[in-house]
Amino acid sequence: MGGRAELETGRYLPCVQAEERFLDIPCHRSRVDLNHLAFHASSRVFVDEITKKLQQRVITILYSDRHPFAGRENHYAVYFEDPDRVKVELVAS
């Protein structure tokens, strides 16, 4: 599974699954590894649009019982896991 997230700056972030030969020891955010990636969104509407796209792809929204304020009050974000179980956060300014 892979994808490319277009960022407002004209840059992009490629997200790809590791090659099968490297999957014998899976990545997990609770181990020593990359734990959390956070990105700023341009608006709450954008966070909502991405949330809908994630749900359409059957990607689990973390902390769904508190979404979109799972971080704290006035912290509007969506949290989800990438294919390697790294937590990704997209938060509105």
C-alpha positions in Angstrom: 0.0 0.0 0.0 1.4 3.4 -0.8 0.3 6.9 -1.4 1.5 10.4 -1.9 0.2 13.3 0.3 0.4 16.6 -1.4 1.3 19.4 0.9 0.4 23.1 0.5 4.1 24.0 0.1 4.3 22.1 -3.1 6.3 19.3 -1.4 5.0 15.8 -1.0 5.4 13.0 1.5 5.6 9.5 0.0 4.1 6.8 2.2 5.0 3.3 1.1 4.9 -0.2 2.6 8.4 -1.7 3.4 9.6 -4.4 1.2 8.5 -7.9 2.3 12.1 -9.0 3.0 12.2 -6.3 5.8 8.8 -7.2 7.4 10.1 -10.1 9.6 10.3 -7.6 12.5 7.3 -5.4 12.1 7.4 -1.7 13.0 5.2 -0.6 15.8 5.0 2.9 17.4 5.4 1.4 20.9 8.8 0.0 20.1 12.0 2.0 19.4 11.1 3.4 16.1 9.2 6.2 14.5 6.3 6.9 16.8 4.2 9.8 15.5 4.1 12.1 12.5 2.2 15.4 12.8 1.1 17.7 10.0 -0.7 21.1 10.0 -3.8 21.3 7.9 -5.0 24.5 6.3 -8.4 24.3 7.9 -10.9 22.2 9.9 -12.7 21.5 6.6 -9.6 19.9 5.2 -9.3 17.7 8.3 -12.9 16.6 7.8 -12.3 15.9 4.1 -9.2 13.8 4.9 -11.2 12.0 7.6 -13.9 11.0 5.1 -11.3 9.8 2.7 -9.6 7.7 5.4 -13.0 6.2 6.3 -13.8 5.4 2.7 -10.5 3.5 2.5 -11.5 1.7 5.7 -8.5 3.1 7.6 -9.1 3.1 11.3 -9.4 6.5 13.0 -7.6 6.4 16.3 -9.4 7.8 19.4 -12.6 7.8 17.4 -14.7 8.2 20.5 -13.1 11.7 21.0 -12.6 12.6 17.4 -11.9 15.4 16.3 -10.8 16.7 19.7 -8.8 13.7 20.8 -5.7 15.8 21.4 -7.4 18.2 23.7 -10.1 20.9 23.6 -9.6 23.2 20.7 -7.1 20.8 19.1 -9.0 19.8 15.9 -7.3 16.8 14.4 -7.6 13.4 12.9 -5.3 10.6 14.2 -4.8 7.3 12.2 -2.2 4.7 11.7 -0.1 4.2 8.6 0.5 0.7 7.2 3.4 0.2 9.6 1.3 1.3 12.6 3.0 4.7 12.9 0.5 7.2 14.3 -0.2 10.1 11.9 -1.9 13.3 13.1 -3.4 16.0 10.8 -4.3 19.1 12.9 -6.0 22.3 11.8 -4.3 25.6 12.6 
